[in-house]
Amino acid sequence: MPERRFYLLLGALALTLASGPYLYGWLNTPTGSLYSGLTSNIDDCLVYFSWMLEAGRGHLLHHNLFSTEAQNPKLLYLWFALLGLIAKASGLPLAFHLGRVLGGAALLRAVVWLLHETIQSERARKLAFALVCFSSGFGWLSGGYNPAKGFTLQPIDTFQPEAITFLSLYYSPLFAPMTALMVVFFASLLKSERTGKLTDLWPACAAGAILGNSHTYDVVHLLAVAWVCKLFTLLPGPPPNPGRRVEKREWKGLLIATAACLPTTAYTAWASRVDPLFKARAWTNEGTFTPALWWVLLGFGLPLLFALLPQPLLPTLRRQGGRRGDGKSSGMEESGSPLPNLLPGLGGGAGGGGKFLLIWLVIGIAVAYLPVPFQRKMLMGAHIPICLLAGVGLDALTARLSGDFPKIAAFFGVLLTVPSNVLYLLADIGRLDSNSGTTARKPYLSADDQKVLAYLKEHAAETDAVVVSPDPSSVKRYPGMLNSQIDAHLNAYIGGWAGVICYNGHWSETLAYPQKNDVTLRIFNANTDDEVRKQLLQENQIRYVLVVNGFSEIQTERYSGVGWSVHQPAFLEPVLITDSQILYKVL
């Protein structure tokens, strides 16, 4: 099959399969319900909804709808501003999935570019592309994600979509396009090194600038890889290859690409400090630390083994040698290398061929252990060099077979890397059948849910805040989840669907979420004195109180659910009563 058609068909298949659970959810919507368009980790996806909703309203500066503290928004997320304009015309779910599919297509196209900049063999490129599209790690051996183990005691391919390309295509409109920017940055840098033309750097400059705006911490990943590659050119190789002096002109391209990243990165860093809420929240999120290294390596699984096979890679990986625009040699073919028998030389710049991919592999994992609260999120992009090197390794491993066996062995080699992704999708499809997600938020909105959200969207002011009672069914759906009895199904939907501030809106976006949950329990505790309850509502600037009928069924040692259907405080006025919920306005 012609190479270009192969990439087109395989990429289309990957994007289609990654959309499978969403199509299943839409086609199987229960009568009277509305499908939100979401499956896995609905909480965070509703944060993306809120960004699009705000942009569609004309509020381009990022405002947090999941916390009630004073804000001084300065952040502008360009990608979600664009999606917000689309959402204004098409609706939130459709804009979400348009962004996801288009961002995924951009990522796969960028990978094709990088393949041609790093790998000579067409067969190896095709295998690498297939691994990028479909591969995962060894998480399937433990049966997929187990919530009882948390995020630190199981392979990352069971729970971390940023770490696996297929899951990035599936999960959201954020991860795939941001990974695409990373790939474009490196491919452009490599092309500029190969041709010696600074004009070939403009895609890297644009990609770095946009990434600095929309997913800022990945600029650290980018520049760490690029500069470590550059520094490797200074290391002496084994005899007879001495170290060489790198001329100033050879640093110019990397300096220009680095400079392009800095303005948006610096602005985002400044803006995040000017907004007190964003500053406080960003550095108090302790839920995203990277698990032990072996869980990361197991999460990359078989592709990582293929990538590190001791094969003669020099004939397959592209050598970044060439001629500069002025006709002089780029110096890439004669430079010494600390790994001369394994990988081709880096040359004068950001890297080339196998050594670039190997350095990206190592640094891409290493940056996930920097001392920051959002460590494991920085694994985004590390799967790409693993798959590219794995394609070369699998090619070398199977090429010596005779007849049709190379094709058969390569096919099964790729197929063996797929099971974790299959389990991930099947688990989400299974949860759709029970109207549950990986958190307490439900993917289907009942008729009563829709009435409440529509009322708030129409009648509540943008500065009004809502507090939501716990969902009595969440403890039944999540018996093993810590504090599941205090989760509220509609809380994240208040901000992400109705566009109204929610006092107890989101486990990470809400500042001091555990403390606010304690306040929430006091508000809805039948044993709380009405005067104390009124004071709590006023102190926290809460304008609406949403009670899920049946909340009084929840009885624990800490609290007893309110029974306001019989007696309600005088300072609460019911403004909407449905079969399952009552919405009160605080007088």
Disulfide bonds with the S-S distance in Angstrom:
none
